[in-house]
Amino acid sequence: MPYSIFGNKFTQHSGITELMDDLNEGVQGGDDILMLGGGNPASIPEIQTRLAELMQELLTQGKLINTLANYDGPQGKNSFINALAELFNDLYGWDLSSENIMLTNGSQNAFFYLFNLLGGNFSAGKKKKILFPLAPEYIGYADASVSEDAFVAVRPKITELENGLFKYHVDFDALEISKDIGAICVSRPTNPTGNVLTDDEITHLDQLAQDNNIPLIIDNAYGTPFPNIIFAEATPFWNANTILCLSLSKFGLPGARCGIVIANPAIVKAMSNLSGIMALSPGGIGPEIALPLVKTKEIIKLSDEVIKPYYQNKAEKAVTLLQSKITTPNFKIHKAEGALFLWLWFKDLPISSNELYKNLKAKGLLIVSGHYFFPGLDQEWKHTQECIRLNYAQEDDVVERGITILADMINELYEN
């Protein structure tokens, strides 16, 4: 059956669909598959217990059924939006109203809206691109535009640190904002690397965006104030030219599919219209569950006192384990500053990262090949074929077994 141009683009193989297929395969496969690839958050007992209590309360009160039985508006659940505005105003003095916030069916949904609003084909034959100033970037961005050739990325500066670590920084000397750029987009912490852009880098990017009359999009799905999976100093940032995206997924509700967008009212209105046409309304179950947590600021307490230390401890243990098992001096780990992942760099890797992914999958270990994380980077760069993303957030025995399989293969590759 012939498909349209749209159909051909969105039915072809992509990194994000491979990742989600692997994630589902891992969930269904049980103990036979070690899931160190996808972005499922950890099962944190204290968080799961609290969410179960909230759902039971909603069920007892009849609110759960009421939420499932009714549509919200295209902008999302009003009570949750109002509570979020009050929370951010109280925490940061941002002077938000309900006109500054909308909800989406997860962050992926939000970025599809944003990239197609601000990038792609415009009237009079003009075309705008989304600029990623710090590659590598999130795998899910790569195919989130209806237009072809919708992204452009800039190679980072690489700073090698002590103890086998390294860190990416924005190369502002190489960063050009041409007239065909429709928006700047960064994630903070960055998926896949765990990199946290410094306050100076964010301020510099904001100034460039304002100077060129384009918005700065910040993907804050792992950031502060919730779920606060961030281990470096980072000041929360928003202004009227910033589009800040958050999520309930990494707080522990990925199945609820709730993304949060904070922007100026014009952007929120445009995205709400898109939401009405494409989805009628975003799902209400996640906002209903999280509403009391936001109202009482318990979501901040749980993020600060439970979620952040849980992940930080897991990250430190995984780094120690990797460095003890992988013997080649060509192995580097990006400094773990946040998110659920470790970004592993194997200098002069004898095979491509995608071949490594396939070989590890054959042994029951799922990771993600690094080559998927460079959308918009046109120039050849060997580094893109030397990295993998590893999810350290699973059970300790799963992480240890997975790292052992990885280490055995890496050590053998370099020895040979």
Sequence and secondary structure as in RCSB ss.txt:
>XXXX:A:sequence
MPYSIFGNKFTQHSGITELMDDLNEGVQGGDDILMLGGGNPASIPEIQTRLAELMQELLTQGKLINTLANYDGPQ
GKNSFINALAELFNDLYGWDLSSENIMLTNGSQNAFFYLFNLLGGNFSAGKKKKILFPLAPEYIGYADASVSEDA
FVAVRPKITELENGLFKYHVDFDALEISKDIGAICVSRPTNPTGNVLTDDEITHLDQLAQDNNIPLIIDNAYGTP
FPNIIFAEATPFWNANTILCLSLSKFGLPGARCGIVIANPAIVKAMSNLSGIMALSPGGIGPEIALPLVKTKEII
KLSDEVIKPYYQNKAEKAVTLLQSKITTPNFKIHKAEGALFLWLWFKDLPISSNELYKNLKAKGLLIVSGHYFFP
GLDQEWKHTQECIRLNYAQEDDVVERGITILADMINELYEN
>XXXX:A:secstr
    HHHHHHHS  HHHHHHHHHHHHHHHGGGSEE SS      HHHHHHHHHHHHHHHHHTHHHHHHTS   TT
  HHHHHHHHHHHHHHH     GGGEEEESSHHHHHHHHHHHHSEE GGG EEEEEESSSS  GGGTT  SSSS 
EEE   EEEE STTEEEEE  TTT    TTEEEEEEESS TTT     HHHHHHHHHHHHHTT  EEEE TT TT
TT  B S       TTEEEEEESTTTT GGG  EEEE  HHHHHHHHHHHHHHHSS  SHHHHHHHHHHHTTHHH
HHIIIIIHHHHHHHHHHHHHHHHHH   TTEEEE   BSSEEEEEETT SS HHHHHHHHHHTTEE EEGGGG T
T  S  GGGGSEEEEE  S HHHHHHHHHHHHHHHHHHHH 
